[in-house]
Amino acid sequence: MKATALIAAALLQTALALWGMADQILLRTKGTLVALETTMIDPRDLLRGHYTVIRLAISEIPRESVTADPTLRSGDPVWVTLREGPDGFWQPETLSARPGGTAIEGTLLYSDATQFSLEFPIQRYYAPEIRAKALETLRQESRLGLLVALSPEGRAAITGLVIDGQRLPDPMF
């Protein structure tokens, strides 16, 4: 009886892990690919591993540049509908309480008379230590962006980088 329960628990955990991996692979291969510009990169936290904290340009959106759902409140999930800009980076078009179109899901931190402040779940880019340091330098010297795959529901996964307009797929995927 105990052995059967342990085997069942192990199979369930394995199935859940495989489901998570398959979900990410599908998102990266079948999702809509967009390029999002970054505004800054903070230093790595060596206690949590080698990664670069990334702030997306669409994290701070001027109020006059988008159409926004008036029912959105701080802490609400928000979907930012995007359109491709002339420089290749995708720009916010609308903020909505529901997914639709090519959109990325985030959280509305706050809004005031001039802007909306948002947080997105793709604000860490994991890289080996040498590459993470190089990315910090690149951000200061050039236009750095993320290649992001978006699902129809607005889930996002980083698939690569954009450096001075050149798209570079992530070698880890």
C-alpha positions as CSV (number, residue, x, y, z in Angstrom):
1,M,0.0,0.0,0.0
2,K,2.8,2.5,1.0
3,A,4.8,1.6,-2.1
4,T,1.8,2.2,-4.4
5,A,1.2,5.6,-2.8
6,L,4.8,6.6,-3.1
7,I,4.9,5.5,-6.8
8,A,1.7,7.4,-7.5
9,A,3.1,10.5,-5.8
10,A,6.3,10.3,-7.8
11,L,4.4,9.8,-11.1
12,L,2.2,12.8,-10.3
13,Q,5.2,15.0,-9.5
14,T,7.0,13.9,-12.7
15,A,3.8,14.6,-14.8
16,L,3.5,18.1,-13.3
17,A,7.2,18.8,-14.0
18,L,6.8,17.6,-17.6
19,W,3.6,19.6,-18.1
20,G,5.4,22.8,-17.0
21,M,8.3,22.1,-19.3
22,A,6.0,21.3,-22.3
23,D,3.9,24.5,-21.6
24,Q,7.1,26.6,-21.7
25,I,8.3,24.9,-24.9
26,L,4.9,25.5,-26.6
27,L,4.8,29.1,-25.5
28,R,8.4,29.7,-26.9
29,T,7.7,28.0,-30.2
30,K,4.1,28.9,-30.9
31,G,3.7,32.3,-29.2
32,T,3.6,35.6,-31.0
33,L,7.2,37.0,-31.0
34,V,7.6,40.7,-30.0
35,A,10.6,42.8,-29.1
36,L,10.3,44.9,-26.0
37,E,12.7,47.8,-25.2
38,T,14.5,47.9,-21.8
39,T,15.1,51.1,-19.8
40,M,17.6,49.9,-17.3
41,I,19.3,46.9,-15.9
42,D,20.1,46.5,-12.2
43,P,23.1,44.6,-10.9
44,R,22.9,40.9,-10.3
45,D,22.1,39.4,-6.9
46,L,24.8,36.7,-6.5
47,L,22.9,35.1,-3.6
48,R,20.1,34.1,-6.0
49,G,22.2,33.2,-9.0
50,H,23.5,35.0,-12.1
51,Y,20.8,37.0,-13.6
52,T,20.1,40.6,-14.7
53,V,17.1,42.4,-13.4
54,I,15.4,44.1,-16.4
55,R,13.0,47.0,-16.4
56,L,10.9,47.2,-19.6
57,A,10.2,50.5,-21.2
58,I,6.4,49.6,-21.1
59,S,6.6,49.5,-17.3
60,E,6.0,53.2,-17.2
61,I,3.4,54.3,-19.7
62,P,2.4,57.9,-20.2
63,R,-1.4,58.2,-19.7
64,E,-1.9,60.2,-22.9
65,S,-0.2,57.5,-25.1
66,V,-2.7,54.7,-24.4
67,T,-6.4,54.0,-24.1
68,A,-7.1,52.5,-20.7
69,D,-10.0,50.7,-19.1
70,P,-11.3,53.1,-16.4
71,T,-12.1,50.2,-14.0
72,L,-8.5,49.3,-13.5
73,R,-7.2,49.7,-10.0
74,S,-3.8,49.3,-8.3
75,G,-3.0,45.6,-7.9
76,D,-5.3,44.5,-10.7
77,P,-4.1,42.2,-13.5
78,V,-3.8,44.2,-16.7
79,W,-3.3,43.3,-20.3
80,V,-1.2,45.7,-22.4
81,T,-2.1,45.4,-26.1
82,L,1.0,46.0,-28.2
83,R,1.6,47.2,-31.7
84,E,5.0,47.2,-33.5
85,G,6.7,50.6,-33.6
86,P,8.9,52.0,-36.4
87,D,12.1,51.0,-34.6
88,G,11.1,47.3,-34.3
89,F,10.2,47.6,-30.6
90,W,6.5,47.0,-29.7
91,Q,4.7,49.8,-28.1
92,P,1.7,49.9,-25.7
93,E,-1.7,50.7,-27.3
94,T,-4.3,49.9,-24.7
95,L,-4.6,48.8,-21.1
96,S,-7.4,46.4,-20.5
97,A,-8.8,44.2,-17.7
98,R,-9.1,41.3,-20.2
99,P,-6.7,39.7,-22.7
100,G,-7.1,40.4,-26.4
101,G,-5.0,40.8,-29.5
102,T,-1.2,40.8,-29.1
103,A,-1.0,41.6,-25.4
104,I,1.2,40.9,-22.4
105,E,-0.2,40.4,-18.9
106,G,1.2,42.4,-16.0
107,T,0.0,44.0,-12.8
108,L,-1.0,47.6,-12.4
109,L,1.2,49.0,-9.5
110,Y,-0.4,52.4,-9.6
111,S,-1.6,55.2,-11.9
112,D,-1.6,58.9,-11.5
113,A,-2.6,61.9,-13.6
114,T,0.4,61.4,-15.9
115,Q,1.3,57.7,-16.1
116,F,0.6,54.0,-15.4
117,S,3.2,52.0,-13.6
118,L,3.2,48.3,-14.3
119,E,5.1,45.1,-13.3
120,F,5.7,42.1,-15.6
121,P,6.7,38.6,-14.8
122,I,9.7,38.7,-17.2
123,Q,11.9,41.0,-15.3
124,R,14.9,38.6,-14.8
125,Y,17.1,37.4,-17.5
126,Y,19.3,34.5,-16.3
127,A,22.8,34.4,-17.9
128,P,26.3,33.2,-17.0
129,E,28.2,35.7,-14.9
130,I,30.4,37.0,-17.7
131,R,27.4,37.4,-20.1
132,A,25.3,39.2,-17.4
133,K,28.1,41.7,-16.8
134,A,28.4,42.3,-20.6
135,L,24.6,42.9,-20.8
136,E,24.8,45.5,-18.1
137,T,27.5,47.3,-20.1
138,L,25.6,46.9,-23.4
139,R,22.5,48.5,-21.8
140,Q,24.5,51.6,-21.1
141,E,26.1,51.8,-24.6
142,S,23.3,50.7,-26.9
143,R,19.6,49.9,-27.3
144,L,18.9,46.6,-25.6
145,G,15.6,44.8,-25.7
146,L,14.1,41.4,-25.1
147,L,12.5,39.0,-27.6
148,V,9.4,37.7,-25.9
149,A,6.9,35.0,-26.9
150,L,3.3,35.9,-26.0
151,S,0.4,33.4,-25.7
152,P,-3.1,34.4,-26.6
153,E,-3.8,34.8,-22.9
154,G,-0.9,37.3,-22.5
155,R,1.6,34.9,-20.8
156,A,5.2,35.8,-21.7
157,A,8.5,34.0,-22.0
158,I,11.8,35.5,-22.9
159,T,13.3,33.9,-26.0
160,G,16.2,36.1,-26.7
161,L,17.7,39.6,-26.9
162,V,17.7,42.5,-29.3
163,I,21.0,44.4,-29.4
164,D,21.1,47.5,-31.6
165,G,18.3,46.1,-33.7
166,Q,19.8,42.7,-34.2
167,R,17.7,39.8,-32.9
168,L,19.7,37.2,-31.0
169,P,17.8,34.0,-29.9
170,D,18.7,32.8,-26.4
171,P,21.3,30.0,-26.7
172,M,19.6,28.3,-23.8
173,F,16.5,27.6,-25.9
